[in-house]
């Protein structure tokens, strides 16, 4: 009989709101406000075990990232601070869509720290599962490269942390963001301790994914305007048998909600019920194989109303509400 309390953790930190990439950028601090507002209005927030995200140790970040990548981001932050003191620009550009301000470094450390702390708490049996309401997101961050709004790959760091620090043998990463988790794939491809399953709109940002050939990846590229029932069929056909055979000891979710039909960032047709259904199927697998242990981390989701409702639906299932 399980002795793990059937409760859901909620990890976040105010520093995650201080990172911003300029007026009008879709990956904005208001995303976390939209989630908090929805959890307050719905009452779901009352059922969660709230925890403050710590700062991730650099040594743990380097389980998934090169030392030079981490040092470069820190150096860019220090340089930006000096420029601002001298009356210079308030942001430093990494790619056309991605920039940092002076708070990005701390926010990224808190985001990765949330995923690590949630992993610790779930594996310690303090809670059955956990959701990390964090930004910046992570699944486009490669071993040696920041891109696509992402700086450190929160889920990949936590997955490697579970393997290296806790001694787990098999962990699952599920990515249901509308964009392919190219950074996660870059870090975990070929690592047979990690199974990664995903679907994503294709062709779309970023390139790759559809041509992946590593045996530990189950990538499902889908065309624009794919709706929820089609996704559910693909999940049942392609994800579930592989997950069941793999028998993970812990499940990580890269929880992007931008495949929602109201989200202009992509052109897919999912709704809240589809996210609830996927969460329910993954929860059943978690209860079968790993005592219900799930750590879910926010990735995309840019229509604020759809994001709030989708996270609420995701958390209702995780928390048995």
N, C-alpha and C positions, 0 to 999 in steps of 0.2 A: 504494500500500500504506500502511496506517495505521502511524504511528510511535508512536501513543499506547499506553502500557503498559496491558494489560488488568487494571488493579487498581482497587479500590474504596476510596475515602476514607471515613473515619468521623470526623465532627466533633462534638465535645461540649465541655462545660465544667462544672466542679463548681458554678459559680454558678447553673446551671440547676436544681440541686437545692434551693437555698436559698429560692426563691420557693415559698410555700405559702399556701393560702386558708382554712386552718382545719381542725380535726379532722374527719375523715369526708368531706372534699371529694374527689370522684372524680379531679379533675385534681391528682394528688399527686406528690411527689418519688419515691415508690416506683415510679412508672411507669418511670423511667429505670433504677432498680435491677433491675426485672424484665427489661428488655432486656439489660442487662449480664450478669445471671446466665445468661440463655439463651445468649448468645453465648459465654460461658465454658464452660458445660456442653457445648455442641454443637461447640466448637472453631472456629466460624465467626469469632469475634473474632480468631483468630490470622492470618487471611488479609487483614485490613483494614489500611489505612494510616491510623493514628490521628493526628489533628491536634487541637490545642486551639483552640477557637473564640475569635477576638479580639472586642474590643468594636466594634460597628458605629459608624462615623462618623455624627453627626447629619445631616450633609448627604446621606448616602446614604439614611437613613431617610426624609428629606423628599422623596425621589423618589416615594414612595408615600403619604406622609401630610402633612397640613397642619402648618404650623409651630406653630399654636396647640394642636393635639392633642399634639404632642411636649412643648411647654412645660408644658401642663396636667398631664401625667403626671409630669413631673419635679417640678413644684410640689407635687403631691399627695404625692409621696414625701418631699420636704423637710418639708412640714407634718406628715406622719405621724411623722417622726423627732422633731420637736419635741414632739409630743403624747406620744410614748412617754417621752421624757426627763422630761416633767412628770407621768408616771404614768397617762397616758391609754391608749386602746385600741391594740392591736397591729396592727390591720388597718383599711384605709379601703375602704369599699364603693363599687363602680362601678355594678353592677346587682345584682339579687337573687342571681345565681350567681357574680359576679366581684368579687374584691377584691384589694388589693395589701398586701404587707407591705414592710418597709424594703429587702428584697433584690430585689423584683420589677423595679425599674428596671434593675439590673445584669443580672439574668437575661434580661430582654427584649432588652437590648443585645447580650448574648452569643448569644442565639437568632438574631437578625437577622445578627449578625456571622458566625455559622457558615454561614448561607446565602450570604452575600457571599463569604466565604473559599473555600467549596466551588466557587462559580461561578468565581472566579479560578483555582483549581487545575485545574479541569476544562478551562477555556478555554486555560490555559497548557500543556495536554497532560501534566501531572504524573500524572494518573490518568484513567481512562476515565469513571468516574462516582463519585458520592459520596452518602452518607446522613448527614443531620444529626439526631442524637439530642438533641433540644432541647425545652425547655419554658421559658416558656409557649408554647402553640401560637399560630397566627396567622390562620387563614383566615376568622375572623369579624370581625377588626379592619378597620374601614372607614377611608376617607381621614381622617375627622375624629372617629372614635368607637371606643372600646374596648368590647367586649362578648363574651359567650359564652366566657369563659376567656381571651380574646385581647386583646393590647395593641398590638403592632406586627405587621403582616402580612408574615411572613418571606419567603414565596414571592413575593408581589407586589413587595416591595422588591428581591429578587434578580433578578426578571424585568426590572424597570425598570433596575436596575443593569447588567444584561447589555446592554440596548439603549443606554443613555445613556453608560456608561463604557467599554464594549467595542465599541460600534458595530455590534452585531448588528442584523439587519433583521427577523427573525421568531423569536419564542420561543413555546413551547407550555407551558401550565399544565394539568396533569391533576389532578383532585381526586376521590379515591374514598372520602372520609370519608362516614359515614352522614348527616351534616348538610350542607346546602347551604353552599358557601363564599361566603356573601353579602358578606363584606368584600372578598374577592378580586374578585368581580363588580363591586362598587361602585367599585373602583379601576381595573379594566381594561376595563369595558364600553365599547365603541366605539373602543378603541385597536386599530386593524387590524394593528399589529405583533405583537399577542398573540392567540393562539387559546386559549380556555379550554374544556375539555371536562370534564364531570362527570356522575355520577349521585348521587342522594340520596333518602333516604326522604321521602315526601310523602303526606299533610300531616304536617308535623313542624317542629321548631325549625330555623332561624328562618323567619319568613314570607318569601314571595318565591321566586325561583328558577324556579318553574313558569310564571311569567308574564313571564320575561325575553324581550326581543325584539331585543337587540343582535345584529348579524350575526356578531360574532366569538365568540359563546357557543354551545356545544352542551350544553345542560342536559337531563338525562334524569331526570325525577321518577319514582320507582317506589314502589309500595305496600309497606306493612309485610309482612313474611314472604316477600319476594322472595328467591329462592335463587340460588346461584352460577351455575348453567347459564343461567338467564334473564339474569343480568347479563352473562355472556360473550356471549350472542347480541346484546344491546343494544350492547355495546362493538364487536363486529365490524360491526354494521349501521350504527351512527351515528358512533362515534368514528373508526374506522380510515380510512374514505374521506376524511373531513375532514382528519385528520392527514396522510395521504399527499399530498393536494392542497396542503396548506399548506407542506409540506417545512420543518419547523422547523430552526433552526440550533442549538438547545439545548432540552432538555425538562426542565421542572420538575415535580415531583410533590408535591402536598399529600397526604401519606401518612397518612391516618387509618384506623385498623384497627377502628373501632367498629361497622362493618357485620357483624362476626363474629357468628355465631349464639350464642356464649356471652356476648356483651357486652350487659348490661342497659340500656345507654344508648340503644340503638336496638332495632328489632325486625326486622332483616334476617337472612339466613341464610347468609352467606359463611363459608368456612373457609380455612385456610392455603393450600390448593392453589389457591384462586381468586385470592388475592393473588399467588402465584407465577406463575399464568397471565397475569394482567394485566401484571405486571412483564416477563415474557418477551415479550409482544406489544409493549409500549412499547420494550423494548430492541431488538427487531427494527427498529422504526421509527427509533430513534436510530441504529442502525448503517447503515441505508439512507440517512438524510438528514444526519446530523450527527456522524459519526465516533464514534458511541456515547455522546455526551455527555448525561448525565442528572444532575440534582441533585435529590435527594429529601429532603423535610423532614417530620419527625414532626408530625402533627396530633393527632387523637383516638385512642382505644383505652384502655378503662378496666377491662376484666377483665384482671388482670395476667398470668395464664397465657396467655390467648389473644393478648394483646399481644406477649409475648415470643416465642411461637411464630410469629406472623404476621410480625414484623420479621425473625426468623431466615429464614423462607421468602423474603421480599422480598430480603434481602441475599444469600442463596445464589444467586439468579438474577443479581443485579447483579454479583456477584463470580465468576460462572462456576464455582460449587462443586458 
